[in-house]
Amino acid sequence: MLKKYKTFISKYISLNPIEWMIMKSKLKIERYQKDDVILQMGDICKKLIFINSGLARGYIIDENGKDHTWIIFFNDSNAKRC
């Protein structure tokens, strides 16, 4: 389950097996369903979220109650950066 995260983090830092085990012991897997709210406006984010599969949408709600998407988060190792 943590293979994608280990591959991702290995692009930026090199961890020996002991360091990986320490880091792995601090990770928690959470699953979200469609329409789950991960963070409410005004909340302070206290965790780093790595998307293993699926996507998440960041949006704002205007004064008329209409929501506007401002970002889409996803993990696609095949995606090309601009």
C-alpha positions in Angstrom: 0.0 0.0 0.0 2.9 2.4 0.7 4.9 1.5 -2.4 3.7 4.5 -4.4 4.6 6.8 -1.5 8.1 5.2 -1.1 8.7 5.6 -4.9 7.5 9.3 -4.7 9.6 10.2 -1.7 12.7 8.4 -3.2 12.7 10.9 -6.0 13.7 13.6 -3.5 15.6 11.9 -0.7 17.5 8.7 -0.2 16.4 6.6 2.8 18.2 3.6 4.1 16.1 0.7 5.3 16.2 1.9 9.0 15.1 5.4 8.0 12.3 4.0 5.9 11.0 1.9 8.7 11.0 4.9 11.1 9.2 7.0 8.5 6.8 4.2 7.7 5.9 3.8 11.4 4.7 7.5 11.4 2.4 7.1 8.3 -1.3 6.4 8.6 -3.5 5.2 5.8 -6.8 6.9 5.5 -9.5 6.2 3.0 -12.1 8.7 1.8 -15.3 8.2 -0.1 -16.7 10.4 -2.8 -18.1 13.7 -1.4 -16.1 13.3 1.9 -14.8 16.7 3.1 -11.1 16.5 4.1 -10.6 20.0 5.3 -13.2 22.8 5.9 -12.6 26.4 5.2 -10.9 28.0 8.1 -9.5 24.7 9.4 -5.7 24.5 10.0 -4.3 21.6 8.1 -2.3 19.4 10.5 -1.2 16.6 8.2 0.4 15.9 4.8 -1.9 13.9 2.5 -0.5 11.7 -0.2 -3.1 10.6 -2.8 -2.4 6.9 -3.6 -5.3 6.7 -6.1 -8.3 8.8 -7.0 -8.5 12.6 -6.9 -9.5 15.4 -4.6 -11.0 18.8 -5.5 -10.2 22.1 -3.9 -13.0 24.6 -4.2 -14.5 27.8 -2.8 -18.1 28.8 -2.3 -19.0 32.3 -3.3 -21.5 34.6 -1.6 -24.3 33.1 -3.8 -23.6 29.6 -2.6 -22.1 28.5 -5.9 -18.9 26.4 -5.7 -15.9 27.1 -7.9 -13.1 24.5 -8.3 -9.7 26.1 -8.0 -7.5 23.0 -8.0 -7.6 19.2 -8.7 -5.2 17.0 -6.7 -4.3 13.5 -8.0 -1.4 11.1 -8.2 -0.4 10.0 -11.7 3.2 8.8 -12.0 2.8 9.0 -15.8 1.7 12.7 -15.8 4.0 15.1 -17.5 4.9 18.4 -15.8 4.7 21.6 -17.7 
